Amino acid sequence: MRQLLTCIFILLAAAVHAQQNKVDTFSTDTINLRGIIFTADGKPAQKILIASKQRDLRYRHYSITTITDTGGNFVINGAKPQDTLSIWNPNYPATTYMNKGSRYMVIYLPIEKVYDINEQNPVMVTAKRRYPKIIPVFKWEEDHTIIDGVEVSPQFPGGDKKLFDYLQQRLNYPPRAITNNIEGTVQIAFTVVRDGSLTNFRVVKGIGYGCDEEALGVMKQSPKWRPGIVTGRPVTANETISIEFKLTDK
């Protein structure tokens, strides 16, 4: 009986001991990552805190971290092959770097932050003005450069149909052309300026007998057009229009 009690006591003691020394086992894919960090001007960055996205297995609520030595070197044991490294230092903006399986990284920090202790309320130094303040004057000149290829062509207000109605309501067949049985097409060229005004009228093709003058006169009375557009801006562009004078037998 005494031997049985002794065996039971030994088994209980072993169970308690095993429970007190329980070991958790984790399986994770990690690497030993080394590297060096330089400042923006190429000098080794000292005392820079680097944090891996991987959690420390002993303290699972915290990331694996390390600090660069005097030569800017660092070592992170247990980083993920595909990991995100966060760089922390009060003198630099917080930045992150991706590691895609590399075991050695070379990192260059951004330009060091410069703190202005009173940027919102600068120290003011005043003095009485001795001479009148000079106000800059900018001279703006109209750009008359003519663009051949426009993205949006100049247009009569209301579109082509309104233009044709405008011309038909105002054009008259010159009596001299009717008397001489003159027919044909008159082609008028003109320039639409950036402000929509029309200028530089000329007859490209004419038939005479007052028809050319009639077409020119009506076009010169035209209201402003919508100018041509290139890259969202109004430009000066050339246009032409054809006006046909035709006699009928009715």
Residue pairs with C-beta under 8 A, 6 or more apart in sequence:
26 57
28 54
28 57
28 78
29 80
29 81
30 54
30 77
30 78
30 79
30 80
30 81
31 79
31 80
31 81
31 103
32 75
32 76
32 77
32 78
32 79
32 103
33 52
33 75
33 76
33 77
33 79
33 83
33 99
33 102
33 103
33 104
33 105
34 73
34 74
34 75
34 76
34 103
34 104
34 105
35 73
35 74
35 104
35 105
35 106
35 107
36 44
36 68
36 71
36 72
36 73
36 74
36 105
36 106
36 107
37 44
37 45
37 48
37 50
37 68
37 72
37 74
37 87
37 107
37 108
37 109
38 44
38 45
38 72
38 106
38 107
38 108
38 109
39 45
39 108
39 109
39 112
40 108
40 109
40 110
40 111
40 112
42 108
43 72
44 68
44 70
44 71
44 72
44 73
45 68
45 72
45 89
45 109
46 68
46 69
46 70
46 71
46 72
47 67
47 68
47 89
48 67
48 68
48 72
48 74
48 87
48 88
48 89
48 92
48 109
49 65
49 66
49 67
49 87
49 88
49 89
50 65
50 66
50 67
50 68
50 74
50 76
50 85
50 86
50 87
50 88
51 63
51 64
51 65
51 85
51 86
51 88
52 63
52 64
52 65
52 76
52 78
52 79
52 80
52 83
52 84
52 85
53 63
53 80
53 83
53 84
53 85
53 86
54 63
54 64
54 78
54 79
54 80
54 83
55 61
55 62
55 63
55 64
56 62
56 63
56 64
56 78
57 78
63 86
64 76
64 77
64 78
64 79
65 76
66 74
66 75
66 76
67 74
68 74
76 85
79 85
79 99
80 99
81 99
81 100
81 101
82 98
82 99
82 100
82 101
83 98
83 99
84 96
84 97
84 98
84 99
85 96
85 97
85 98
85 99
85 105
85 107
86 94
86 95
86 96
87 94
87 95
87 96
87 97
87 107
87 109
88 94
89 109
91 112
91 113
92 109
92 110
92 112
92 113
93 110
93 113
95 109
95 110
97 105
97 107
99 105
142 193
142 194
143 194
143 236
144 193
144 236
145 235
145 236
146 191
146 236
146 237
146 238
147 228
147 230
147 235
147 236
147 237
148 237
148 238
150 228
150 229
150 230
150 235
150 237
151 228
151 229
151 230
151 231
152 228
152 229
153 228
153 237
153 239
154 192
154 196
154 225
154 226
154 227
154 228
154 237
154 239
155 225
155 226
156 162
156 163
156 166
156 222
156 225
156 226
157 223
157 224
157 225
157 226
163 241
166 222
167 218
167 243
170 218
170 221
171 214
171 215
171 218
171 243
172 214
173 211
173 214
173 245
173 247
174 209
174 210
174 211
174 213
174 214
175 210
176 182
176 209
176 210
177 207
177 208
177 209
177 210
177 211
177 245
178 247
180 209
181 247
182 207
182 208
182 209
182 211
182 245
183 207
183 245
183 246
183 247
184 207
184 211
184 244
184 245
185 205
185 207
185 242
185 243
185 244
185 245
186 203
186 205
186 206
186 207
186 211
186 212
186 215
186 242
186 243
186 244
186 245
187 203
187 204
187 205
187 206
187 240
187 241
187 242
187 243
188 201
188 202
188 203
188 204
188 215
188 216
188 219
188 240
188 241
188 242
188 243
189 200
189 201
189 202
189 203
189 204
189 238
189 239
189 240
190 198
190 199
190 200
190 201
190 202
190 219
190 238
190 239
190 240
190 241
191 198
191 199
191 200
191 236
191 237
191 238
191 239
192 198
192 225
192 227
192 228
192 236
192 237
192 238
192 239
193 199
193 227
193 236
194 227
194 234
194 235
194 236
195 224
195 227
195 234
196 224
196 225
196 226
196 227
196 234
197 224
198 219
198 220
198 222
198 224
198 225
201 216
201 219
201 220
203 212
203 215
203 216
204 240
205 242
206 212
207 245
211 245
215 243
219 241
227 234
227 235
227 236
227 237
228 234
228 235
228 236
228 237
229 235
